[in-house]
């Protein structure tokens, strides 16, 4: 293969910079570890050092954290049902993503953290697991990893690919390198036509890119959801008003507390279910609520809200959708600050109307479709969120209309998993005996 001198120059500069910065990764892990203890563990995986021998080749899927793991779950489950012979290795970057992988699939899949994107770690990772196919979720564009797969003949697909206009601008300095890396992949399955065009602008060839829809629409309600809600309602009667603040971030927590205080003036027996985005925020949110003088319970300590509970902190992972179904209305966080929002389809899929702030650039297509269907209320600020929550808590007929619109939107949006399976079928490992699956 003829070497591209510009590629090798850019890769060399990029890799040299990463090697210079590599000692800082230790500081980063320590700093994160003081906030989330799990970051102190499994450092060997961050540098692709493994104590056990590699087994047979695998299909490798990378999903950075909880949201991406959840988006990938329908696809992984469908492939595991069709091809139980395939061995999987699934990588994440965050401990919460790691915990979600284990909650979904246990020991049925291999799981490690994705190593840092330096050539040595990339080579050790690919040499150890020997993937025959790489599936990368959304916007994880690591040049050395993509080039490393190309150099080893490993086909790569970027699945459920999204690229906001803001992210595209953020890549401007690395665009010459990222564009060359993108052109090595077998395909980019974009969430929308807008995402597809932005990937082409970033450097992908037009023939590489296809818009297949969003895997998040293939979301499924949790198993035993009716039993979960029934158990919740044994503690919290259906006549009691309940709202949920989900996936909130540090800068939004005071706003959520202010909203709850204002809503309590209108609904004195109101219950807030509060699910911070990051586990390190669980105790801080509990403390904030207690400082307001409210009666607080938590999922780990008390299990369920009690009659006197005013704030119930959901300090567990993997139960958010079930608790969405227990609330009459939801606020989806990450949207009152320029974080980009979180998955609005999760409350819609269980029939709970949602209110959100204005910053939704990570879910631009989903939020647009939900607004057009009247399945979500988008507010400009905290006051707007509070007003809309109060309105919906007062009007069950309006909640029901929004819930029906959301359920219909999710049902009509399904199909990305099936289209993605067709897209990657040619590169799945052959069946025993060397035959290619149909």
C-alpha positions as CSV (number, residue, x, y, z in Angstrom):
1,X,0.0,0.0,0.0
2,X,1.4,3.4,-1.0
3,X,2.0,5.6,2.0
4,X,0.5,9.0,2.1
5,X,3.3,11.3,3.3
6,X,0.9,13.9,4.6
7,X,-1.0,11.2,6.6
8,X,2.2,10.0,8.1
9,X,3.3,13.5,9.0
10,X,0.0,14.3,10.6
11,X,-0.2,11.0,12.5
12,X,3.4,11.5,13.7
13,X,2.7,15.0,15.0
14,X,-0.6,13.9,16.6
15,X,1.0,10.8,18.2
16,X,4.0,12.7,19.5
17,X,1.7,15.2,21.2
18,X,-0.3,12.4,22.8
19,X,2.9,10.8,24.1
20,X,4.0,14.1,25.6
21,X,0.6,14.4,27.3
22,X,0.5,10.8,28.4
23,X,1.7,11.5,32.0
24,X,-1.2,13.9,32.4
25,X,-3.6,10.9,31.9
26,X,-2.4,9.6,35.3
27,X,-3.2,12.9,36.9
28,X,-6.6,12.9,35.1
29,X,-7.4,9.4,36.4
30,X,-6.4,10.4,40.0
31,X,-8.5,13.6,39.8
32,X,-11.5,11.7,38.5
33,X,-10.9,9.0,41.1
34,X,-11.4,11.4,43.9
35,X,-14.9,12.1,42.5
36,X,-15.7,8.6,41.3
37,X,-13.8,5.9,43.0
38,X,-14.0,3.5,40.1
39,X,-11.5,5.6,38.2
40,X,-8.8,4.3,40.5
41,X,-9.4,0.8,39.2
42,X,-8.3,-1.1,36.0
43,X,-5.7,1.4,34.9
44,X,-4.0,-1.4,33.0
45,X,-6.9,-1.4,30.5
46,X,-6.4,2.3,29.8
47,X,-3.0,1.5,28.5
48,X,-3.9,-1.9,26.9
49,X,-2.1,-4.1,29.3
50,X,-4.0,-7.4,29.9
51,X,-3.2,-10.2,32.3
52,X,-5.1,-12.9,30.5
53,X,-4.6,-14.5,27.1
54,X,-6.7,-13.6,24.1
55,X,-9.3,-16.1,22.8
56,X,-10.8,-16.3,19.4
57,X,-11.4,-13.2,17.2
58,X,-14.3,-11.0,18.2
59,X,-16.6,-8.4,17.0
60,X,-15.6,-5.2,18.8
61,X,-18.2,-2.5,19.7
62,X,-17.2,0.8,21.3
63,X,-19.8,2.8,23.2
64,X,-18.4,5.7,25.2
65,X,-20.8,5.7,28.2
66,X,-24.3,4.8,29.4
67,X,-26.3,6.5,26.7
68,X,-24.3,5.0,23.9
69,X,-24.5,1.5,25.5
70,X,-28.2,1.8,25.8
71,X,-28.4,2.9,22.1
72,X,-26.3,0.0,21.0
73,X,-28.2,-2.6,23.1
74,X,-31.0,-3.4,20.6
75,X,-28.4,-3.9,17.9
76,X,-26.2,-6.1,20.0
77,X,-29.2,-8.1,21.2
78,X,-30.4,-8.6,17.7
79,X,-27.0,-9.8,16.5
80,X,-26.5,-12.1,19.5
81,X,-29.8,-13.7,18.7
82,X,-29.0,-14.1,15.0
83,X,-25.3,-15.1,15.6
84,X,-24.8,-16.7,19.0
85,X,-21.4,-18.0,17.7
86,X,-19.9,-14.5,17.7
87,X,-17.8,-13.5,20.7
88,X,-18.1,-9.8,21.6
89,X,-15.7,-7.4,23.2
90,X,-17.4,-4.1,24.2
91,X,-15.4,-1.1,25.3
92,X,-16.4,2.0,27.1
93,X,-14.6,5.0,28.6
94,X,-16.6,5.7,31.8
95,X,-17.2,3.4,34.8
96,X,-20.9,4.1,34.4
97,X,-20.8,2.7,30.9
98,X,-18.8,-0.2,32.2
99,X,-21.5,-0.9,34.8
100,X,-24.2,-0.7,32.2
101,X,-22.4,-3.3,30.0
102,X,-22.3,-5.7,32.9
103,X,-25.9,-5.1,33.8
104,X,-27.1,-5.8,30.3
105,X,-24.9,-8.8,29.4
106,X,-23.0,-9.9,32.4
107,X,-20.1,-12.2,31.5
108,X,-21.6,-13.1,28.1
109,X,-19.4,-10.5,26.5
110,X,-15.9,-9.4,27.2
111,X,-15.5,-5.8,28.4
112,X,-12.6,-3.5,28.9
113,X,-12.0,0.2,28.9
114,X,-10.9,1.7,25.5
115,X,-7.2,2.4,25.7
116,X,-5.7,5.9,25.0
117,X,-5.2,6.6,21.4
118,X,-1.4,6.3,21.3
119,X,0.1,3.8,18.8
120,X,1.5,1.5,21.4
121,X,-1.8,1.1,23.3
122,X,-3.8,0.8,20.1
123,X,-1.4,-1.9,18.7
124,X,-1.6,-3.9,22.0
125,X,-5.4,-3.7,22.1
126,X,-5.9,-4.8,18.5
127,X,-3.3,-7.5,18.7
128,X,-4.8,-8.9,21.9
129,X,-8.5,-9.0,20.9
130,X,-7.9,-9.5,17.2
131,X,-11.3,-8.0,16.2
132,X,-12.7,-9.2,12.8
133,X,-15.1,-6.2,12.7
134,X,-15.2,-2.9,14.6
135,X,-18.5,-1.1,15.3
136,X,-18.1,2.4,16.8
137,X,-21.0,4.3,18.2
138,X,-21.8,8.0,17.4
139,X,-18.8,10.4,17.4
140,X,-15.8,8.5,18.8
141,X,-13.3,9.4,16.1
142,X,-9.9,8.3,17.4
143,X,-7.4,8.6,14.5
144,X,-4.8,6.1,15.6
145,X,-7.4,3.5,16.3
146,X,-9.0,4.0,12.9
147,X,-5.7,3.9,11.1
148,X,-4.7,0.8,13.2
149,X,-7.8,-1.0,12.1
150,X,-7.1,-0.1,8.5
151,X,-3.5,-1.3,8.7
152,X,-4.7,-4.7,10.1
153,X,-7.5,-5.1,7.5
154,X,-10.3,-4.7,10.1
155,X,-13.4,-3.2,8.6
156,X,-14.9,-0.4,10.7
157,X,-18.4,1.1,10.8
158,X,-19.4,4.3,12.6
159,X,-22.9,3.5,13.7
160,X,-25.7,5.8,14.8
161,X,-23.3,8.5,13.8
162,X,-24.1,12.0,14.8
163,X,-22.1,15.2,14.4
164,X,-23.6,18.5,15.5
165,X,-22.6,21.8,13.8
166,X,-20.9,22.7,17.1
167,X,-18.8,19.4,17.1
168,X,-17.9,19.9,13.5
169,X,-16.5,23.4,14.3
170,X,-14.6,21.8,17.2
171,X,-12.8,19.4,14.8
172,X,-11.5,22.3,12.6
173,X,-7.9,22.0,13.8
174,X,-7.8,18.2,13.4
175,X,-9.9,18.1,10.2
176,X,-7.0,17.1,7.9
177,X,-6.1,14.1,10.1
178,X,-9.7,13.2,11.0
179,X,-10.8,13.4,7.4
180,X,-8.1,10.9,6.3
181,X,-9.0,8.6,9.2
182,X,-12.7,8.7,8.2
183,X,-11.9,7.7,4.7
184,X,-10.5,4.4,6.0
185,X,-13.8,3.2,7.4
186,X,-16.2,0.8,5.5
187,X,-19.2,2.9,6.3
188,X,-20.8,5.7,8.3
189,X,-24.4,5.0,9.2
190,X,-25.6,8.5,10.1
191,X,-28.7,9.3,12.3
192,X,-30.0,11.9,9.9
193,X,-29.3,13.6,6.5
194,X,-27.9,16.6,8.3
195,X,-25.5,14.4,10.3
196,X,-24.5,12.6,7.0
197,X,-23.7,15.9,5.3
198,X,-21.6,17.0,8.3
199,X,-19.6,13.8,8.2
200,X,-18.9,14.4,4.5
201,X,-17.8,18.0,5.3
202,X,-15.5,16.5,7.9
203,X,-13.8,14.4,5.2
204,X,-15.8,11.2,4.6
205,X,-16.5,10.3,1.0
206,X,-20.1,10.6,0.0
207,X,-20.3,7.0,-1.0
208,X,-19.3,5.9,2.5
209,X,-22.1,7.7,4.2
210,X,-25.8,6.7,4.5
211,X,-28.5,8.0,6.7
212,X,-30.1,5.0,8.4
213,X,-32.0,6.7,11.2
214,X,-31.4,6.7,15.0
215,X,-30.9,3.4,16.9
216,X,-32.4,5.2,19.9
217,X,-35.9,4.9,18.3
218,X,-35.6,1.1,18.6
219,X,-35.7,1.6,22.4
220,X,-37.7,-1.0,24.3
221,X,-39.5,-0.5,27.6
222,X,-37.9,-2.2,30.5
223,X,-38.9,-5.8,31.3
224,X,-41.5,-6.1,34.1
225,X,-42.3,-2.4,33.8
226,X,-45.9,-2.8,34.9
227,X,-44.8,-4.7,38.0
228,X,-42.2,-2.0,38.8
229,X,-44.8,0.8,38.5
230,X,-47.4,-1.2,40.6
231,X,-44.8,-1.6,43.4
232,X,-44.1,2.1,43.2
233,X,-47.8,2.9,43.4
234,X,-48.1,0.7,46.5
235,X,-46.1,3.4,48.3
236,X,-47.2,6.5,46.2
237,X,-50.9,6.6,45.4
238,X,-51.7,7.5,41.8
239,X,-53.6,10.6,43.0
240,X,-50.3,12.1,44.4
241,X,-48.5,14.4,41.9
242,X,-45.1,13.2,40.9
243,X,-42.5,14.7,38.6
244,X,-39.0,13.5,37.7
245,X,-35.8,15.5,37.1
246,X,-33.6,13.2,35.1
247,X,-30.0,13.3,33.9
248,X,-29.4,16.7,35.7
249,X,-25.9,18.2,35.8
250,X,-24.1,20.2,38.5
251,X,-25.1,23.6,37.2
252,X,-28.7,22.6,36.9
253,X,-29.2,21.2,40.5
254,X,-30.0,24.5,42.1
255,X,-32.5,25.3,39.4
256,X,-34.2,21.9,40.0
257,X,-34.4,22.7,43.7
258,X,-35.9,26.1,43.0
259,X,-38.5,24.6,40.6
260,X,-39.5,22.0,43.2
261,X,-39.8,24.7,45.9
262,X,-42.1,26.8,43.6
263,X,-44.2,23.8,42.6
264,X,-44.7,22.7,46.2
265,X,-46.5,26.0,46.8
266,X,-49.1,24.9,44.2
267,X,-49.0,21.1,45.0
268,X,-48.2,20.7,48.7
269,X,-47.9,16.9,48.5
270,X,-45.7,16.9,45.3
271,X,-43.0,14.2,45.1
272,X,-39.8,14.8,43.1
273,X,-37.9,11.8,41.7
274,X,-34.4,13.1,41.1
275,X,-31.8,11.2,39.0
276,X,-28.5,13.1,38.6
277,X,-26.6,12.3,35.4
278,X,-23.3,11.3,37.2
279,X,-23.0,9.0,40.2
280,X,-20.7,11.4,42.0
281,X,-23.6,13.8,42.2
282,X,-25.9,11.4,44.1
283,X,-24.8,12.4,47.6
284,X,-24.5,16.1,46.7
285,X,-28.1,16.2,45.4
286,X,-29.3,14.4,48.5
287,X,-27.5,17.0,50.7
288,X,-28.9,19.9,48.6
289,X,-32.4,18.6,49.1
290,X,-31.9,18.1,52.9
291,X,-30.5,21.6,53.2
292,X,-33.8,22.9,51.7
293,X,-35.6,21.3,54.7
294,X,-37.3,18.6,52.6
295,X,-37.8,15.0,53.7
296,X,-35.5,12.9,51.5
297,X,-35.2,9.2,50.7
298,X,-32.9,7.3,48.3
299,X,-33.3,4.2,46.2
300,X,-30.3,2.5,47.9
301,X,-31.2,3.3,51.5
302,X,-35.0,3.2,51.6
303,X,-35.9,1.4,48.3
304,X,-39.1,3.4,47.7
305,X,-40.5,6.8,48.6
306,X,-42.7,6.9,51.7
307,X,-45.8,9.0,52.4
308,X,-43.8,11.8,53.8
309,X,-41.0,11.8,51.2
310,X,-40.7,15.0,49.3
311,X,-37.6,14.2,47.3
312,X,-36.5,10.7,46.3
313,X,-33.0,10.4,44.9
314,X,-32.5,7.7,42.4
315,X,-28.9,6.8,43.3
316,X,-28.8,3.6,41.1
317,X,-28.0,3.0,37.4
318,X,-30.2,1.3,34.8
319,X,-33.6,2.1,36.4
320,X,-34.2,5.6,34.9
321,X,-36.8,4.5,32.3
322,X,-38.7,2.5,34.9
323,X,-38.9,5.6,37.1
324,X,-39.9,7.8,34.2
325,X,-43.0,5.6,34.0
326,X,-43.8,6.3,37.6
327,X,-43.9,10.1,37.1
328,X,-46.7,12.2,35.5
329,X,-44.3,14.6,33.8
330,X,-40.5,14.7,33.3
331,X,-37.8,17.3,33.0
332,X,-34.8,16.0,31.0
333,X,-31.6,17.6,32.0
334,X,-28.4,18.6,30.3
335,X,-30.6,21.2,28.5
336,X,-30.5,24.3,30.7
337,X,-26.8,24.6,30.1
338,X,-25.0,24.2,26.8
339,X,-24.4,20.5,27.4
340,X,-26.5,19.4,24.6
341,X,-29.4,17.5,26.2
342,X,-30.1,13.9,26.9
343,X,-32.3,11.2,25.4
344,X,-35.9,12.5,25.1
345,X,-37.1,9.2,23.7
346,X,-36.7,7.4,27.0
347,X,-39.7,9.1,28.7
348,X,-41.6,9.1,25.4
349,X,-41.2,5.3,25.1
350,X,-42.9,4.7,28.5
351,X,-45.7,7.3,27.9
352,X,-44.4,10.2,30.1
353,X,-44.6,13.7,28.7
354,X,-41.3,15.7,28.9
355,X,-40.2,19.3,29.3
356,X,-36.7,20.4,28.5
357,X,-34.5,23.4,28.2
358,X,-33.2,25.0,25.0
359,X,-29.7,23.4,24.7
360,X,-30.4,20.2,22.6
361,X,-27.6,20.2,20.0
362,X,-26.7,16.6,20.7
363,X,-30.3,15.6,20.0
364,X,-31.3,18.1,17.4
365,X,-33.1,15.7,15.1
366,X,-34.9,13.9,17.8
367,X,-36.0,17.1,19.5
368,X,-37.1,18.5,16.2
369,X,-39.3,15.5,15.4
370,X,-40.7,15.5,18.9
371,X,-41.6,19.2,18.8
372,X,-43.3,18.7,15.4
373,X,-45.3,15.9,16.9
374,X,-46.2,17.9,20.1
375,X,-44.5,15.2,22.1
376,X,-42.2,17.5,24.1
377,X,-42.2,21.0,25.4
378,X,-39.1,23.1,24.8
379,X,-38.5,26.0,27.2
380,X,-36.1,28.9,27.0
381,X,-35.2,29.1,30.7
382,X,-35.8,27.9,34.2
383,X,-39.0,29.9,34.6
384,X,-40.4,28.4,31.4
385,X,-39.7,24.9,32.6
386,X,-41.4,25.6,35.9
387,X,-44.5,27.0,34.2
388,X,-44.8,24.1,31.8
389,X,-44.4,21.5,34.6
390,X,-47.1,23.3,36.6
391,X,-49.4,23.4,33.6
392,X,-49.0,19.7,32.8
393,X,-49.4,18.6,36.4
394,X,-52.7,20.5,36.4
395,X,-54.0,19.1,33.1
396,X,-54.1,15.3,32.8
397,X,-55.8,15.6,29.4
398,X,-52.8,17.5,28.0
399,X,-50.4,15.0,29.5
400,X,-52.3,12.2,27.9
401,X,-52.2,13.9,24.5
402,X,-48.4,14.4,24.7
403,X,-47.9,10.8,26.0
404,X,-49.8,9.4,23.0
405,X,-47.9,11.5,20.6
406,X,-44.6,10.4,22.1
407,X,-45.5,6.7,22.0
408,X,-46.6,7.0,18.3
409,X,-43.4,8.8,17.4
410,X,-41.2,6.1,18.9
411,X,-43.2,3.4,17.2
412,X,-43.0,5.1,13.8
413,X,-39.3,5.8,14.2
414,X,-38.2,2.2,14.7
415,X,-36.3,0.3,12.0
416,X,-32.7,1.7,12.3
417,X,-31.5,-1.6,13.9
418,X,-32.8,-3.7,10.9
419,X,-31.3,-1.3,8.4
420,X,-28.0,-1.3,10.3
421,X,-27.9,-5.1,10.3
422,X,-28.2,-5.0,6.5
423,X,-25.4,-2.4,6.3
424,X,-22.8,-4.4,8.2
425,X,-23.9,-7.9,7.2
426,X,-21.2,-8.4,4.5
427,X,-18.4,-7.9,7.1
428,X,-19.8,-10.2,9.9
429,X,-17.5,-13.1,10.7
430,X,-18.2,-16.2,8.5
431,X,-20.2,-19.1,10.1
432,X,-18.5,-22.3,11.1
433,X,-17.2,-24.0,7.9
434,X,-16.4,-20.7,6.3
435,X,-19.9,-19.9,5.0
436,X,-21.1,-16.3,4.9
437,X,-24.3,-15.6,6.7
438,X,-27.3,-14.5,4.7
